[in-house]
Amino acid sequence: MATVIRMHQTGGPEVLQVEQQDVGRPGPGQVRLRHGAVGLNYADTYFRNGTYPIALPNGMGVEGSGTVLEVGEGVTHLKAGDRVTYTGFVNTLGAYSDERLVAADPLILLPDAISFETAAAMTMRGLTSAYLMRRIYDWKGGDTVLLHAAAGGVGLIVAQWAQLLGLTVIGTVSTEEKAAMARAHGVTHTINYSHENVAQRVKELTGGRGVDVVVEIGGAGTLAQSIEATRVGGHISLIGVLAGWSGDVPTAAVMWKNIAVKGITVGSIEDQEAMVAAIEANGIVPVIDRTFPLEEIAAAFEHQIAQKHFGKICLAF
């Protein structure tokens, strides 16, 4: 029997129930997987509270890593004993478990040198970072980037990658502790948005020009200031909406400054290879704030909701 986390109704962390479940054997296109580690994502909160509606009861979690125990019919690229990692959305729900069935398609082979915990903390954020640093912009040394949530999971990976490319990174944070963490991982300048005006400080730091690229994660909470902080002809990459979405993009300001505003897509083979190479060759690693046992999932969510952590929160077995 596997230990799994399921919810039968939406709500706070208290709706998550620890249950025992017979996983069964994999069907066509599936594998049976034993987890080594699982990553928490902010999207998990939206599944739990009903913002992202799903059929109930249902499992929770979309990102994990582990060992393939058995493969189903038609699975030819994996075998029992392979180490893998994965991330997804509705297609991978059920990661909060020590063992599960999962579709084989999203699984990425994991080199022995990369630990399960590193993979669970890195896969979604690493693929996002690979896309940001390889596809959205023709980066040149000295380019400037405004990185929101610079001490978060994506921020700390992007900052390390940007440092390797010779970029100037301006990172927003909420506390001095997070500012120190961000600077230790490649952020050049930090802005504490709890008492500093982000757009104004960006203009001061860039001589009034603005940044070349904004990595936007705040949504309604930061988009207007991001547009103001972007140079004429600059670029804004939307990778999240932590503060929710409110209204449309201010099109007049975007058009006047000729700013490109784009969302991102991740998950290509090239992004996967770049992510693995970034870990193996360049030493880019995620920052793991805390690791909780599976049975303490409610405490892990409370820790995440408080937003006082650095980097990633994981579950381990």
Beta strands, then each sheet from edge to edge (+ up, - down):
strand 1: 2-7
strand 2: 16-21
strand 3: 30-39
strand 4: 58-59
strand 5: 63-71
strand 6: 83-86
strand 7: 99-103
strand 8: 108-109
strand 9: 144-147
strand 10: 168-173
strand 11: 189-192
strand 12: 211-216
strand 13: 230-238
strand 14: 260-263
strand 15: 288-293
strand 16: 312-316
sheet 1: 2+ 1- 4+
sheet 2: 7+ 3- 5+ 6- 8+
sheet 3: 7+ 3- 16+ 15+
sheet 4: 11+ 10+ 9+ 12+ 13+ 14+
end
